[in-house]
Amino acid sequence: MEGARRRARPEGVTVSERSILVVAHTGRPESLGAAVDVIGLLTAAGVHAVVDPESLDDLRAATDGAALRVLGADIAVGELELVIVLGGDGTILRAAELARGGSAPLLGINLGHVGFLAESERDDLASAVARALDRDYLVEERMTLSVRVKHGSEVVYETWALNEATVEKASRERMLEVVIEVDGRPLSSFGCDGVVMSTPTGSTAYAFSAGGPIVWPSLDALLLVPLSAHALFARPLVVGPNSSLAVEVLDRTQGVGVLWCDGRRAVDLPRGARVVARRSSTPVRLARLHPGPFTDRLVNKFALPVHGWRGPIDEEGRLS
């Protein structure tokens, strides 16, 4: 099983008090159309359809003035029961950012390529909404990173990440000079294009493309993966969930670096800046309609060849 699963439980509110956030990439016709369909289904069921301010104008125009609630203005994050996300993993990362600070799980409905976070497919849209309304889903918790940037003794920036925090060079022609640290102790220094600090969820994202290992989401761990490092010792590292990872931009770096979190939030890193990543106390909660082995997601995502496998499995999913 992926991550920690909990069955959704009714919150003890009446139907008229229920609020569900709908997040979609409204610049794409298919995503906009799916959002309109979902809003119609929620409204027909007497549930408040909530949208984020960035999408309000597009959705208000597409739904002919439907009674939409606006996140932050009409409905607080803590009042949300669920977030329905229409799109791929990138849209889910945006939804996780919007829902941060609340306890509403994210139900991803994939509209593009097979994703690791999206749960259902476009053809199952009406069924997925019906099950969401019935609260017929399990909730899986994914660990996140707490990220701090320090300059001297001062904390100059704080954020979080579901996938990864990446320290990168800001100029293509310049190399980033860094020293990496584990649990408050220096491990190695080298020149590189950057360093990825990742969760298990992010092990199939940027860290994977950089040659890092795939880590099953059920494992609590932190990953550190150097990017194109000029060093003899620059292997990916996997450490325990209570460890801390740090990347310091050395004074000999020419220019500045940049910190990216989930590819969405960025801040410049001057020489001497230090980025520290730890496990956050606030996980991201994913709603699952069809819990299944993470192995199957890998096979589907990467189209892995499994022809010829003869491992017999009984009706309960156990090898016989």
N, C-alpha and C positions, 0 to 999 in steps of 0.2 A: 504494500500500500504506500501511496505517496504522502509524505508528511503526516501531520497529526490530524485525524479526521474526527469531526463531531457532527452528529445529526442536528439539523436545524430544528429549533423548537419554537412554537408560537410565543409571541412576546406579550400576549394577554391584552392586545388592543383590538378595537373594533375595525371592521373593514374600512370605514370612512377615515380612519386615522392612519392608514398605511401609506407610506411614501416610498417609491422606488425610483432611483436615479437611472436615467437612460443616457449612455455615453456612446457617441458614434462619431466617425469621421465624416462630417456633413458635406465636405467638399467632394466626396465620391458618391455618385448617384445611387449605387447599390446600397451603400451604407445608409444614406439618407432615407431611401425607400424602406429599408428594414426598420429604421428608427420610427418612421411614421406608422408602420404596422404594429410595432410594439406599443407605442403610445396609444394607439386605438384599442388594443387589447386590454391594456391597463385601465384606461378610462372606462371602457365598457364594464369592467369588473368593479368599478367604484374605488379604484386605487389612485392616489395622486401620482401623476407622471411628473417627475422632476428632471430638469435639464440644467446644464452648466451655463453660465452667462455667455461664454464664447460661442455656444451653439444655438442660443435662444432665437436669434433673428432667422436663421435658416429653418429651424424646426417650426417656429411660429408661422412662417410663410407656407411651409409644406403641409401643415396640418390645418390650414384654413382657420387659424385663430383658436385652436384647441386650448382648453384651460390648463396651461402648463404652469407648474411651480418652478421657481428659480432657486438653485442651490445657493445658499448664503444670504439670499434676500428674503425668500419665503420659507425655506426649509433649511435647518441647520444640519451639518454632517451627522451629528449624533442622533438625529431623528430618522435617518434612513434605515429601512429594513433590509434593502438589497440594492446592488448596483448591477444592471444588465449592460454588458459591454458588447458592442457590435463592431467586430473588426478582428485584427490580428493581435499579436503580442504587444506591438507598439501602442495600440489603443488601450490595451489593458494597463500598460505602464502609466499612461495618462490618467486612466480611471483610478488607479491606485493612489496617484498623487491627489486627485480630487477628494477621494474618500478618506485620506489620512486624517487621523484624529477621531474617527468613528469606529464602530464595530461591524458595519454592514459588509457582508461578503461580496465578492465580485463573481458574477456568472458571465463567462465569456462565450459568445457565440461567434464562431469563426466564419469570416466572409472571404478569406483569401487562402493562402497556403496553410498547410497543417501547422498549427502552433503548439507550443508546449504548455501555454497557459490557458488558451481558449478551450472551452469544454465541449460545446455542441456545434453542429453544422447548420448552415443557412436553411436547408430543407426542413430542419426540425424546429423552426422558429416558433410556430404556434404551440407545439407540444412543450417546448422549453419554457415558454411564458406560462402555460397552464400549470406546469409543475412548480414554477417559481411562486405562483399565486397560492398553490396548495402547500407551500413550504416543503415540498418533497425533494429535498437535496441534502447532501452531506457537506460539511464545512471542513476544509483542509487548511491548516495554518502553515505559512511559509515564512521562514526567518528573513529578517532584513538587516541591513547594516546601519549603524549610527556612525556618521562621518563628521570629523572635525578638522578644520585647518587652523594650525597654530603658526604664528610668526613671533619668534622670541617666546615670551611667556604669555602672550595674549592670544585668545581664541578669536579669530577674525571671521570665521564662517562655520556654520553648522547646517547639516542637512542629513538625508538618509538615502538609502537605495534598496531596491528589491533585487535587481540583477547584479550591478557592480558599480564600484567607484574606480575611475581610471585616471591616473596621472599621466598626462601626455605632453609631448613637446608642442609648443605653440607655433613654431616655424618649421616648415618642412625641411629646410636645408640645415637646421641646427639639431644637434644631438642633446638629449637631456641627460645630465649627470646626476645620479641619485645614489642614496644609500638606503637599503631596505632594512627593516627592523621587525623582530618578532618578540612579543612580550617584554618590550622595553630594552632589548639587547640588539646591537647591530649585528647583521648577518653578512652582508656583502655590499660593495659599492661598484658601480659600473655605468657606462654610457649606454643609452637605449632610446628607443622611440617612446617608451612609456612603461607603466606597470598597471596591471589590472588586479584589483582586490574584489573578490566575488563571493556571492553566496552559492549554495548548491543550485538554486534556481537559475542563477546566472552562469552556471558552468556550461550550459548549452548555448550561450550567447557569445559575447565578445571573448570571454576566456577560452571558449572552445576554438574559435577561429585563430587564436594565438597559440594553440597547441596544448592547452590545459586539459586536464582529465575531466571526464563526465562524472559528476557526483550525484548519486540518487537523492531526490528531495527528502527522503525519510532520514537522511543522515544530517545531523547538525555539525557544520564545519565551516571554516573560512578558507578561501583559496587565494593564492598570490601567484600571478603569472606575468613574468617579464615579457615585454614586446621588443623583439629584435635586439636583444642585449649583446653588447660586445664584451663578453666575459666567458671564462671557462666554466664557472659555476653560475648558471642562470636557469636552473630547472624550476618547473612549477612546484609550488608548495601547498600542502593541505595541512591545516592545523585545527586544533580543537575549538569548539564554540565559545569557550571562555578566554581564548587568547586574543591578543590585539595585534594588528598589523599596522605598520607605518612606512611611509615613503617620504624621504626628505630630499628636497631639491638643493643640491650642493652649490656652494658659492662659485665653483668653477664653471657652472653652466653658462653658456652664452645665450642671453635672452631670458625668457620666462617660460614657465610651464602653464598647463591648464588642467583643472580638475573637472571631469564630467561624471555626473551621477545618472545612471540609466539613460544616458544620451539625451537628457532633457534639461538638466540644471548644470550650469558651468560657472566657474570662477577662476580668475587668473592666479597663478602661483609665482610670486617673485622668488628670487634666490633666497635660500634660508627657510622657505616655507616648509611645513611639515604636515602631512595628511595622515590622520590616524583613523583607522576603521575598526569598529568593534561590533559585536552582536547587539542589535537594538532590542529593547524590551517590548517593542510594538511590532507584531508580525502583520503580514498581509493575509487576509482570509479569502480563500477561493471556494466558491460553491461548485460542487460536483454533482452532476446528474448520473453519470456513468463511471463510477470509480473502476479503474482498471490498472494493470501493471504498467509501470513507467517504461519497462522494456518494450511494450507495444507502441508507446509513443515514439520511442527512438526509431523503431523499425519503420513506422509510418512516415516520420519526419524526414529521415534520410534515405528512404527507399532501400533499406538494407536487404541483401539477399539472404533469405532463410529457406529457400527451396531445398528439399531433401531432409529437413529436420523430422525425426521420427519419435521425438519424446512424447510418449502417451500421457494424456492428462484426463483424469476422471471428471465426473460432472461437478465436483466441488473445486476444480482447478488444481488438484494435486497430482504430482507425478506418481504414476502407479508402478 
